[in-house]
Amino acid sequence: MSEPVTTVFTWEVEPGREQEFEEWLRRVNRAAVGFPGHQGVTWIAPERPGGHYHALLRFSDTGALERWLGSPERDAVVAELDGIATEADRRVHTTGMETWFSLPRTAVTPPPRWKMALVSFSAVYPCVLVFTAFTGPLLADWPLPLRTVVLPAVMAPLLTYALMPALSRLLRKWLYPEL
């Protein structure tokens, strides 16, 4: 199973061209939204003039991200930036659990790993308990490799798309006390 990937872009905008850059943001977003595997982007504007713009771009997997980065559609839109902005830093990619704890339209440091582990445990344990109680007897006669593949096949999408986003919203003040 492939993992979602997030990459962070940092853009340095020429002074006085911020409005043009923000118009470009809307165009690049429209181009990316229809691209296969695109799962969203969060743009973070600088807090002060002259600061950097950041984009957290999410794709379903590394292959989809690479296809977007090398696509003629992206090349055409990025070419429009000539004289307006340049990519400032090396791109950063992540496929780990910290993407479960991302906040839209907000630039924050991910929570400490111990908090992420505790929230993850809080989501996983009850699900495993309920799943095992209800499916254990049904799957008891299955060979071990088949029995053990069912739980992760159910849990991975459930955690990624439902439980972890809901828990990170519910526990937002505890995970991100600086907000």
ChimeraX attribute file (.defattr): number of C-alpha atoms within 10 A of each C-alpha:
attribute: neighborCount
match mode: 1-to-1
recipient: residues
	/A:1	6
	/A:2	9
	/A:3	13
	/A:4	22
	/A:5	21
	/A:6	25
	/A:7	17
	/A:8	18
	/A:9	19
	/A:10	19
	/A:11	18
	/A:12	18
	/A:13	24
	/A:14	14
	/A:15	11
	/A:16	11
	/A:17	12
	/A:18	18
	/A:19	11
	/A:20	14
	/A:21	20
	/A:22	15
	/A:23	10
	/A:24	17
	/A:25	15
	/A:26	11
	/A:27	14
	/A:28	17
	/A:29	17
	/A:30	11
	/A:31	15
	/A:32	22
	/A:33	13
	/A:34	10
	/A:35	17
	/A:36	13
	/A:37	19
	/A:38	19
	/A:39	17
	/A:40	15
	/A:41	19
	/A:42	18
	/A:43	20
	/A:44	16
	/A:45	18
	/A:46	12
	/A:47	9
	/A:48	7
	/A:49	11
	/A:50	13
	/A:51	13
	/A:52	19
	/A:53	21
	/A:54	19
	/A:55	19
	/A:56	20
	/A:57	20
	/A:58	24
	/A:59	24
	/A:60	18
	/A:61	18
	/A:62	20
	/A:63	14
	/A:64	17
	/A:65	22
	/A:66	11
	/A:67	14
	/A:68	20
	/A:69	13
	/A:70	10
	/A:71	12
	/A:72	11
	/A:73	14
	/A:74	17
	/A:75	12
	/A:76	12
	/A:77	16
	/A:78	16
	/A:79	9
	/A:80	14
	/A:81	15
	/A:82	8
	/A:83	10
	/A:84	18
	/A:85	20
	/A:86	14
	/A:87	16
	/A:88	14
	/A:89	12
	/A:90	9
	/A:91	10
	/A:92	11
	/A:93	15
	/A:94	15
	/A:95	18
	/A:96	11
	/A:97	15
	/A:98	15
	/A:99	17
	/A:100	20
	/A:101	20
	/A:102	19
	/A:103	16
	/A:104	12
	/A:105	13
	/A:106	12
	/A:107	17
	/A:108	11
	/A:109	11
	/A:110	16
	/A:111	17
	/A:112	11
	/A:113	11
	/A:114	9
	/A:115	13
	/A:116	19
	/A:117	13
	/A:118	11
	/A:119	18
	/A:120	18
	/A:121	12
	/A:122	14
	/A:123	18
	/A:124	17
	/A:125	11
	/A:126	11
	/A:127	18
	/A:128	14
	/A:129	11
	/A:130	11
	/A:131	15
	/A:132	14
	/A:133	11
	/A:134	11
	/A:135	13
	/A:136	13
	/A:137	9
	/A:138	11
	/A:139	15
	/A:140	10
	/A:141	9
	/A:142	10
	/A:143	9
	/A:144	10
	/A:145	8
	/A:146	10
	/A:147	15
	/A:148	12
	/A:149	10
	/A:150	13
	/A:151	15
	/A:152	12
	/A:153	11
	/A:154	12
	/A:155	16
	/A:156	15
	/A:157	11
	/A:158	15
	/A:159	19
	/A:160	15
	/A:161	11
	/A:162	11
	/A:163	21
	/A:164	22
	/A:165	17
	/A:166	15
	/A:167	17
	/A:168	20
	/A:169	14
	/A:170	11
	/A:171	13
	/A:172	15
	/A:173	11
	/A:174	12
	/A:175	18
	/A:176	16
	/A:177	9
	/A:178	8
	/A:179	10
